[in-house]
Amino acid sequence: MTSKISPDRRHFLEIAVASIAASPFVLASPAGAETAQTAPTRATTAQTGARPGGSLGRLRQIDAGALNVGYVESGPGNGPVVILLHGWPYDIHAFVEVIPLLVSAGYRVITPHLRGHGTTRFLSAQAVRNGQQAVIGVDIVALMDALGIERAILAGFDWGARTANVIAALWPERCKAMVSVSGYLIGSQAANRAPLPPAAELQWWYQFYFATERGRLGYEANRNDFARLIWKLASPKWNFDDATFERSAQALANPDHVAIVIHNYRWRLGLAAGEPAYDAFEARLAAAPTIAVPTITLEGDANGAPHPDPAAYRGKFTGRYEHRLISSGIGHNLPQEAPQAFVRAVIDVDRF
């Protein structure tokens, strides 16, 4: 993939930036040439999104690694590539307003359903329904290979942000730049064994619920009600309507969804084993490697989900870096709640 933008595409990009800049943008510290040592934090007042009538276009399927991946492709085939990565319990509709803005700026946008979501399926009935952090990164690299994409900007939230972090750390040559909501999310089973203060443990209530058989059965029986509750807790000021929720909830009907989610959270606590094929990757990730690719991290000012303080992960980014706080009651699903701020971060990090 070439990272150069043609004059016509550059013109589109400038138009897109101009429209995105319609929202107020205030510097919390002086702007300038950001380095690994000095990176301003920006506070942005967001324009909210999530209109229920948006359409993603035609869903495609492709064999990639262990999966047949369902994905949407938008924009010019020769444009710089952006891969958008959703979280749990969300789906590709988190980017329904992000995609057209990026396309108008000349980008080729790939938006896949992660394993266990939407129309993504395992190629083998015998495959382990594995949700550990490394394997989802492997999935996306395999998708890039299947689509002939050498390098891309990776942008995501929740599981998607962690996956972008994993790829940037393990395969930096495949990641041109990164936008990561809630910053650095790579973890390890060893680190997760350490108890947290009670208030912090309370935020992870569902992780402990999923550690039990009762939790697995409860999620299987009530996955939509469970997801709606998570949406409300994670984004307490986001007034999404039923149509917006139901559109994404369809992705949770995937036959592997519950197994993948339960394994993901049990693996984090060391209650479920990963696959030996990924042990070397997990060993590298357990060392909390730094990330050198250009990065913008984002955080909503009303994120009700567990998330680290930006100061705690600043040192993990050793390349060109900036952190932005998005205000106006923006919660955990930042690309859907504040699509213009998310798109602006993608376009800006491409210029780093």
C-alpha positions in Angstrom: 0.0 0.0 0.0 1.3 3.4 -0.8 0.8 6.1 1.8 0.9 9.0 -0.7 -2.3 10.9 -1.5 -2.9 12.2 -5.0 -3.7 15.9 -5.5 -7.4 15.1 -6.1 -7.5 13.0 -3.0 -5.6 15.6 -1.0 -8.3 18.1 -2.1 -11.0 15.8 -0.7 -9.0 15.4 2.5 -8.8 19.1 3.0 -12.6 19.4 2.5 -13.1 16.6 5.0 -10.8 18.3 7.5 -12.6 21.6 7.1 -16.0 20.0 7.7 -14.7 18.1 10.8 -13.2 21.3 12.1 -16.7 22.7 12.5 -16.8 21.4 16.0 -14.9 23.7 18.6 -11.3 22.6 19.1 -9.4 24.0 22.1 -5.8 23.2 22.9 -5.2 22.2 26.5 -1.5 22.9 26.1 0.5 24.7 23.5 0.6 23.1 20.0 3.8 22.4 18.2 6.1 19.7 16.9 5.1 16.7 19.1 7.9 14.3 20.0 8.1 11.2 22.2 9.0 13.5 25.1 6.5 16.4 24.6 3.0 15.6 23.3 0.1 18.1 23.9 -3.2 16.9 25.2 -6.1 18.4 23.3 -9.6 18.8 24.6 -12.3 18.6 21.9 -16.0 19.4 22.2 -17.6 16.7 20.1 -20.5 16.7 17.7 -22.5 13.6 18.4 -23.6 11.0 15.9 -25.3 7.6 15.9 -28.3 8.3 13.6 -30.2 5.0 13.2 -30.7 5.4 9.4 -27.1 5.1 8.3 -26.1 2.3 6.0 -22.7 0.5 5.7 -23.2 -0.8 2.2 -22.6 -4.3 0.9 -21.1 -6.9 3.3 -18.4 -9.0 1.8 -16.8 -12.3 2.9 -13.2 -13.5 2.5 -11.2 -16.5 3.8 -8.4 -15.2 6.0 -6.4 -17.4 8.3 -8.7 -19.4 10.5 -11.8 -17.4 9.5 -14.2 -16.5 6.8 -14.3 -12.8 7.6 -17.4 -10.6 7.1 -16.3 -7.0 6.3 -17.4 -3.8 4.5 -15.0 -2.1 2.1 -15.6 1.5 1.1 -13.7 4.1 -0.9 -11.2 4.0 -3.8 -9.3 0.8 -4.3 -6.0 2.7 -4.6 -6.5 4.9 -1.6 -4.5 4.8 1.6 -6.0 2.1 3.8 -7.7 2.5 7.1 -8.9 -0.5 9.1 -11.6 0.2 11.6 -11.9 -2.2 14.6 -14.9 -2.4 16.8 -15.2 -3.6 20.4 -17.5 -5.7 22.6 -20.5 -5.7 22.7 -20.6 -3.6 19.6 -20.2 -4.3 15.9 -19.2 -2.6 12.6 -22.1 -0.1 12.8 -20.0 1.8 15.4 -18.4 3.3 12.3 -21.5 4.0 10.3 -20.8 7.7 10.3 -17.0 7.5 10.3 -16.8 5.5 7.1 -18.3 8.1 4.7 -16.2 10.9 6.2 -13.0 8.9 5.6 -14.1 7.9 2.1 -14.7 11.6 1.3 -11.1 12.2 2.3 -9.9 9.6 -0.2 -9.3 6.6 2.0 -9.9 2.9 1.3 -11.8 1.8 4.5 -11.9 -1.8 5.6 -14.3 -2.6 8.5 -14.4 -6.2 9.6 -16.5 -8.1 12.1 -14.1 -9.5 14.7 -14.3 -13.2 15.4 -17.5 -14.2 17.1 -19.4 -11.2 15.6 -21.7 -10.7 12.6 -21.0 -12.9 9.6 -17.4 -13.9 10.5 -17.2 -17.7 10.9 -14.5 -20.3 11.6 -13.4 -22.3 8.6 -13.1 -25.4 10.8 -15.7 -26.8 13.1 -12.8 -28.1 15.2 -11.1 -24.7 15.7 -10.7 -23.5 19.3 -13.1 -20.7 19.9 -10.3 -18.6 21.3 -10.6 -15.0 22.4 -7.1 -14.2 23.8 -5.6 -10.9 22.8 -2.9 -12.1 20.4 -5.2 -14.2 18.2 -7.4 -11.3 17.3 -4.3 -9.4 16.1 -3.4 -12.5 14.1 -6.9 -12.4 12.5 -6.5 -8.9 11.3 -3.0 -9.4 9.9 -4.4 -12.5 8.0 -7.2 -10.3 6.7 -4.6 -7.7 5.5 -2.8 -10.5 3.7 -5.9 -11.9 2.1 -6.8 -8.4 0.8 -3.3 -7.6 -0.4 -2.8 -4.8 2.1 0.8 -4.3 3.2 0.3 -1.4 5.6 -2.7 0.4 7.1 -3.8 2.9 9.6 -5.4 1.0 12.4 -8.2 2.7 14.4 -10.4 1.2 17.0 -12.0 1.1 20.5 -12.4 -1.5 23.2 -11.3 -4.9 21.8 -10.5 -3.1 18.6 -8.1 -0.7 20.2 -6.4 -3.6 22.0 -6.1 -5.4 18.7 -4.6 -2.3 17.0 -2.1 -2.1 20.0 -1.1 -5.7 19.5 -0.5 -5.3 15.8 1.5 -2.1 16.3 3.6 -3.8 18.9 4.2 -7.2 17.2 4.1 -6.2 13.6 4.9 -2.5 13.4 5.8 -2.8 9.7 2.1 -3.5 9.0 0.8 -0.4 10.9 1.4 3.0 9.4 -0.2 4.8 12.3 -2.8 4.2 15.0 -5.8 5.8 16.7 -6.5 4.0 19.9 -9.5 4.9 22.2 -8.5 4.6 25.8 -4.8 4.3 25.0 -2.6 1.3 25.7 -4.7 -1.8 26.4 -2.2 -4.7 26.0 -2.3 -6.9 29.1 -1.1 -10.1 30.5 -2.5 -12.9 32.6 0.2 -12.3 35.2 -0.6 -8.6 35.6 -4.3 -9.4 35.7 -3.8 -11.6 38.8 -3.1 -8.5 40.9 -6.1 -7.3 42.8 -7.5 -3.8 42.3 -9.1 -1.5 44.8 -12.7 -2.4 45.5 -14.2 0.5 43.4 -12.1 -0.6 40.4 -13.0 -4.3 40.9 -16.7 -3.2 40.8 -16.3 -1.9 37.3 -15.2 -5.3 36.2 -18.3 -7.1 37.6 -19.0 -8.8 34.3 -15.6 -10.3 34.1 -16.2 -12.1 37.3 -19.7 -13.1 36.2 -18.3 -14.6 33.0 -15.8 -16.6 35.1 -18.7 -18.7 36.4 -20.9 -21.3 34.6 -23.9 -19.3 35.7 -22.4 -16.3 33.9 -21.9 -18.2 30.7 -25.5 -19.5 30.8 -26.8 -16.1 31.7 -25.0 -14.4 28.8 -26.2 -17.1 26.4 -29.8 -16.6 27.5 -29.7 -12.8 27.7 -27.0 -11.5 25.4 -29.1 -8.6 24.0 -30.3 -7.4 27.4 -26.7 -7.8 28.7 -25.3 -5.8 25.8 -27.8 -3.0 26.2 -26.9 -2.8 29.9 -23.2 -2.5 29.0 -23.9 0.2 26.5 -25.8 2.2 29.1 -23.1 1.8 31.8 -20.2 2.4 29.4 -21.8 5.5 27.8 -24.2 7.0 30.5 -24.9 10.2 28.5 -25.4 8.6 25.1 -29.1 8.5 24.3 -29.1 5.8 21.7 -32.5 4.6 20.5 -33.8 1.1 20.0 -33.1 1.0 16.3 -29.5 1.9 16.8 -29.0 -0.8 19.4 -31.0 -3.5 17.5 -29.0 -2.9 14.4 -25.7 -3.8 16.2 -27.2 -6.4 18.4 -27.8 -8.6 15.3 -24.0 -9.2 15.2 -24.2 -10.9 18.7 -26.3 -13.7 17.2 -23.1 -15.2 15.8 -23.0 -18.9 16.8 -19.5 -18.5 18.2 -20.1 -15.2 20.0 -20.7 -16.5 23.5 -17.8 -18.9 23.4 -15.4 -16.2 22.2 -16.5 -13.6 24.8 -16.4 -16.1 27.7 -12.9 -17.3 26.7 -11.7 -13.7 26.3 -12.5 -12.7 29.8 -11.6 -16.1 31.4 -8.2 -16.0 29.6 -7.5 -12.6 31.0 -7.9 -13.9 34.5 -5.8 -17.0 33.8 -8.9 -19.2 34.2 -8.7 -20.5 30.6 -5.6 -21.5 28.6 -4.7 -19.9 25.3 -3.5 -21.9 22.3 0.1 -22.9 22.4 0.6 -21.6 18.9 0.3 -18.0 20.3 2.5 -18.5 23.4 5.5 -16.6 21.9 3.3 -13.7 21.0 1.7 -13.6 24.4 5.2 -13.7 26.0 6.2 -10.6 24.1 2.9 -8.8 24.9 3.2 -9.7 28.6 6.4 -7.6 28.7 4.2 -4.6 27.9 6.2 -3.6 24.8 6.4 0.1 23.8 4.8 1.2 20.5 6.8 3.3 18.1 4.3 3.9 15.3 2.6 7.4 15.2 -0.3 7.4 17.5 -3.2 9.5 18.7 -5.1 8.2 21.8 -8.6 9.3 22.5 -10.8 9.3 25.6 -14.4 10.4 26.1 -15.1 12.6 29.1 -18.0 10.4 30.2 -16.5 6.9 29.6 -18.2 4.6 32.1 -16.2 1.5 31.2 -13.0 0.5 33.0 -10.1 2.4 31.3 -6.6 3.5 32.3 -5.6 7.1 33.1 -3.7 8.6 30.1 -0.8 9.4 32.3 -0.3 5.7 33.1 0.3 4.8 29.4 2.0 7.9 28.1 5.4 6.2 28.3 4.3 3.3 26.2 4.2 5.4 23.0 7.7 6.3 21.9 7.0 7.7 18.4 5.1 10.9 17.4 2.2 11.0 19.9 -0.8 13.0 21.0 -3.7 12.4 23.5 -7.1 14.0 23.0 -9.9 14.3 25.5 -13.3 14.4 23.7 -15.9 16.3 25.8 -19.7 16.8 25.6 -20.6 13.6 27.5 -18.8 11.2 25.2 -18.7 7.6 26.5 -16.9 4.4 25.6 -18.2 3.9 22.0 -16.3 7.0 20.9 -16.5 6.6 17.1 -20.3 6.2 17.1 -20.8 8.9 19.7 -18.3 11.4 18.3 -17.6 10.4 14.7 -16.1 13.7 13.6 -13.6 13.7 16.4 -12.6 10.1 15.6 -12.2 10.9 11.8 -10.2 13.9 12.6 -7.8 11.8 14.6 -7.4 9.3 11.8 -6.6 12.1 9.2 -4.3 13.9 11.6 -2.3 10.8 12.6 -1.8 10.1 8.9 0.0 13.4 8.6 2.3 12.7 11.6 
